[in-house]
């Protein structure tokens, strides 16, 4: 069964058909989904959704675009949410210099604070890094040693992917790998051991071909698995089985789902 390691089903784009869509996942070959928060509002929403669906889990954290909304009181609330049995990671956290919604210093401050939070609770992290390769790596080397997690929506070089794999992190691969202009990501997939790759959608964003431009969902992740299989010259089932195993181990989710 497919394991979608990164989704946003609390997003408003799913308001009209969320229940129906999530009810179709098992029949569509999707066995597990981790719903990832980004803003203070979504931290609570992802936990509520995870409690509702046995196959869904949650990651709680604040995206770099929203760290301006963070304060000490809400940081304590995040720590409280981490105690929920359906919360399996801290994320998504990191740096985003593309949108530059918040100052780099503020992004770095809360990135480090949330890495420290994950360490205290012995949880993996889900890392967002866009146009911030050098600063992300510097912070990770200083503050994430010994942690595990996913470099979400990986967009850098294969050399940098190797650095993260050496640190024990997995490379998150989603719909972008199916795009015609995704040469760099395909090189990363070719170079990275399948044991260090996990599947993700980032839905409702980044739908793969042939659905590029549409609202993404976990049922489309099969196109990502098919492309990885083609790149690595292995069969589809091998990709699905190995990436499911990688994600289950990373998030600490056994076959006996936490309810």
C-alpha positions as CSV (number, residue, x, y, z in Angstrom):
1,X,0.0,0.0,0.0
2,X,1.2,3.5,-0.8
3,X,2.4,5.7,2.1
4,X,1.9,9.4,1.5
5,X,4.4,11.1,3.9
6,X,3.3,14.6,3.3
7,X,-0.3,15.9,2.7
8,X,-2.4,18.9,3.7
9,X,-6.0,17.6,3.9
10,X,-7.0,20.3,6.3
11,X,-6.6,22.8,3.4
12,X,-9.7,24.7,2.4
13,X,-9.5,23.2,-1.1
14,X,-10.8,19.9,0.4
15,X,-13.7,21.4,2.2
16,X,-16.4,20.2,-0.3
17,X,-15.3,16.6,-0.6
18,X,-12.8,15.8,2.1
19,X,-14.7,12.9,3.7
20,X,-15.6,11.3,0.4
21,X,-12.0,11.6,-0.9
22,X,-10.4,10.2,2.2
23,X,-13.0,7.4,2.3
24,X,-11.7,6.3,-1.1
25,X,-8.0,6.0,-0.2
26,X,-7.9,2.3,0.9
27,X,-9.7,1.2,-2.3
28,X,-7.3,3.3,-4.3
29,X,-4.2,1.6,-2.8
30,X,-3.2,4.3,-0.3
31,X,-2.6,2.7,3.1
32,X,-1.2,5.5,5.2
33,X,-1.1,9.3,5.1
34,X,0.7,11.8,7.3
35,X,-1.1,15.2,7.4
36,X,1.4,18.0,7.9
37,X,0.7,21.3,9.6
38,X,2.1,24.7,8.5
39,X,0.3,27.4,10.5
40,X,-0.9,27.7,14.1
41,X,-4.5,27.0,12.9
42,X,-3.5,23.9,11.0
43,X,-1.6,22.5,14.0
44,X,-4.9,21.8,15.7
45,X,-6.7,20.8,12.5
46,X,-4.2,18.0,11.5
47,X,-4.5,16.4,14.9
48,X,-8.3,16.5,14.7
49,X,-8.2,14.8,11.3
50,X,-5.7,12.2,12.4
51,X,-7.9,11.3,15.3
52,X,-10.8,10.8,12.9
53,X,-9.1,8.5,10.4
54,X,-7.3,5.3,11.6
55,X,-4.9,5.4,8.6
56,X,-4.0,9.1,9.0
57,X,-1.3,10.5,11.3
58,X,-0.2,14.1,12.0
59,X,3.0,16.2,12.1
60,X,2.8,19.4,14.1
61,X,5.0,22.4,13.4
62,X,5.2,25.9,11.9
63,X,6.2,26.5,8.3
64,X,8.8,29.3,7.8
65,X,6.2,31.4,6.0
66,X,4.2,31.5,9.2
67,X,6.8,31.9,12.0
68,X,5.7,35.5,12.5
69,X,2.6,34.0,14.1
70,X,4.6,32.1,16.6
71,X,5.0,33.1,20.3
72,X,6.0,31.4,23.5
73,X,2.4,30.6,24.4
74,X,1.7,28.8,21.2
75,X,5.0,27.1,21.2
76,X,3.9,25.5,24.5
77,X,0.7,24.5,22.8
78,X,2.6,22.8,20.0
79,X,4.5,20.8,22.7
80,X,1.2,19.8,24.2
81,X,0.0,18.5,20.9
82,X,3.1,16.4,20.4
83,X,1.9,14.2,23.3
84,X,-1.0,13.0,21.2
85,X,-0.5,9.4,20.1
86,X,-1.4,10.2,16.5
87,X,1.3,12.9,16.2
88,X,4.4,11.2,14.7
89,X,6.7,14.1,13.7
90,X,7.5,17.8,14.1
91,X,6.9,19.7,10.8
92,X,6.9,21.2,8.5
93,X,9.7,23.4,9.6
94,X,12.7,25.0,8.0
95,X,13.6,28.0,5.8
96,X,12.0,29.6,2.8
97,X,13.9,32.4,1.1
98,X,11.8,32.2,-2.1
99,X,8.7,33.9,-0.7
100,X,10.7,35.7,2.1
101,X,7.5,36.2,4.1
102,X,9.5,36.4,7.3
103,X,13.0,37.7,8.1
104,X,15.8,35.1,7.7
105,X,16.8,35.6,11.3
106,X,13.3,34.9,12.6
107,X,13.1,31.8,10.3
108,X,16.4,30.5,11.6
109,X,15.4,31.1,15.3
110,X,12.2,29.1,15.1
111,X,13.7,26.5,12.9
112,X,16.3,25.8,15.6
113,X,13.7,26.0,18.4
114,X,11.5,23.4,16.6
115,X,14.5,21.1,15.9
116,X,15.3,21.2,19.6
117,X,11.6,20.4,20.4
118,X,11.8,17.3,18.2
119,X,14.9,16.2,20.0
120,X,13.3,16.6,23.4
121,X,10.4,14.4,22.3
122,X,12.4,12.0,20.2
123,X,10.4,12.7,17.1
124,X,11.5,12.9,13.4
125,X,11.3,16.2,11.6
126,X,9.9,17.2,8.2
127,X,12.1,19.9,6.7
128,X,11.0,22.6,4.2
129,X,13.9,24.2,2.4
130,X,13.4,26.5,-0.6
131,X,16.2,28.7,-2.0
132,X,18.0,28.3,1.3
133,X,20.3,25.4,0.7
134,X,23.4,26.6,2.5
135,X,21.7,28.0,5.6
136,X,19.5,24.9,5.9
137,X,22.5,22.5,5.8
138,X,24.5,24.7,8.2
139,X,21.6,24.6,10.8
140,X,21.0,20.9,10.2
141,X,24.6,20.0,10.8
142,X,24.7,22.0,14.0
143,X,21.3,21.2,15.4
144,X,19.9,18.1,13.8
145,X,22.7,15.6,14.3
146,X,21.2,12.3,15.5
147,X,17.7,13.3,14.5
148,X,15.9,11.6,11.6
149,X,13.4,12.9,9.2
150,X,12.5,13.9,5.6
151,X,13.8,16.7,3.4
152,X,10.5,17.5,1.9
153,X,10.0,18.3,-1.8
154,X,13.7,18.0,-2.4
155,X,14.9,20.6,-5.0
156,X,18.6,20.7,-4.7
157,X,21.6,18.8,-6.2
158,X,22.4,15.1,-5.9
159,X,25.6,16.1,-3.9
160,X,23.4,17.8,-1.3
161,X,21.1,14.8,-1.2
162,X,24.1,12.6,-0.4
163,X,24.9,14.9,2.5
164,X,21.4,14.5,4.0
165,X,21.4,10.7,3.4
166,X,24.7,10.5,5.2
167,X,23.1,12.3,8.1
168,X,20.3,9.7,8.1
169,X,17.6,11.7,6.4
170,X,15.2,10.6,3.7
171,X,14.6,12.4,0.5
172,X,10.9,13.3,-0.1
173,X,9.9,12.9,-3.8
174,X,6.6,14.1,-5.1
175,X,4.8,15.1,-8.3
176,X,7.7,17.4,-9.5
177,X,9.7,14.3,-10.6
178,X,7.1,13.7,-13.4
179,X,7.6,17.2,-14.9
180,X,9.5,17.5,-18.1
181,X,11.8,20.1,-16.7
182,X,12.7,18.1,-13.6
183,X,16.1,16.8,-14.8
184,X,17.9,17.7,-11.5
185,X,15.4,15.8,-9.4
186,X,15.5,12.8,-11.6
187,X,19.3,12.8,-11.2
188,X,18.8,12.9,-7.4
189,X,16.3,9.9,-7.6
190,X,18.7,8.0,-9.8
191,X,21.6,8.6,-7.4
192,X,19.8,8.1,-4.1
193,X,19.3,4.6,-2.7
194,X,15.7,3.5,-2.8
195,X,16.0,2.9,1.0
196,X,16.4,6.6,1.5
197,X,13.5,7.8,-0.6
198,X,9.9,8.4,0.5
199,X,6.8,9.3,-1.5
200,X,4.8,12.5,-0.9
201,X,2.1,14.6,-2.5
202,X,2.2,17.9,-0.8
203,X,-1.5,17.9,-1.8
204,X,-3.5,19.9,-2.7
205,X,-0.3,21.2,-4.4
206,X,2.1,19.9,-7.0
207,X,0.0,17.3,-8.8
208,X,2.0,15.0,-11.0
209,X,1.6,14.5,-14.7
210,X,-0.9,13.8,-16.2
211,X,-2.8,15.9,-13.6
212,X,-0.4,18.8,-13.4
213,X,-2.3,22.0,-12.6
214,X,-5.2,20.2,-10.9
215,X,-5.8,19.8,-7.2
216,X,-3.5,17.0,-6.0
217,X,-4.5,14.1,-3.8
218,X,-2.9,10.9,-2.5
219,X,-4.5,8.8,-5.3
220,X,-2.2,10.5,-7.8
221,X,0.9,9.4,-6.0
222,X,1.0,6.2,-8.1
223,X,2.4,8.4,-10.9
224,X,5.3,9.4,-8.7
225,X,6.0,5.7,-7.9
226,X,5.8,4.8,-11.6
227,X,8.3,7.5,-12.5
228,X,10.7,6.4,-9.7
229,X,10.4,2.8,-10.9
230,X,11.3,3.9,-14.4
231,X,14.3,6.0,-13.3
232,X,15.7,3.3,-11.1
233,X,14.8,0.4,-13.5
234,X,12.8,-1.5,-10.9
235,X,9.2,-2.6,-10.8
236,X,6.4,-0.5,-9.4
237,X,5.6,-2.8,-6.5
238,X,9.3,-2.7,-5.4
239,X,9.1,1.1,-5.1
240,X,5.8,1.1,-3.3
241,X,6.9,-1.6,-0.8
242,X,10.3,-0.1,-0.1
243,X,9.1,3.5,0.3
244,X,6.2,2.3,2.6
245,X,8.8,0.4,4.7
246,X,11.0,3.5,4.8
247,X,8.2,5.8,5.9
248,X,6.8,3.4,8.5
249,X,10.2,3.0,10.1
250,X,10.9,6.7,10.0
251,X,7.6,7.7,11.5
252,X,7.6,4.8,14.0
253,X,4.3,3.4,12.6
254,X,3.8,-0.3,12.7
255,X,1.3,-2.5,10.9
256,X,-0.8,-2.2,14.0
257,X,-2.1,1.3,13.5
258,X,-2.3,3.6,16.5
259,X,-6.0,4.4,17.1
